[in-house]
């Protein structure tokens, strides 16, 4: 019998160094691999994701909230970023 793995937008990404699951490679490197910079990671593992879909969504929501609060973008634009 084969196990079925459900992939969701909340799925974490894998660290190419140790295989650990995380939402942010940058934060993982700081905690688990402090000898490796983000630039070195990107050079050594080109094409590897640096953020999970959930992390990307949260960052977009945060940026949209800041922009909306500053009055620099319309409500429609903010809505399009987080949709």
Secondary structure, 3 states (H helix, E strand, C coil): CCCCCCCCCCCCEECCCCCCEECEHHHHHHHHCCCCCHHHHHHHCCCCCCECHHHHHHHHHHHHHHHHHHCCCCHHHHHHHHC
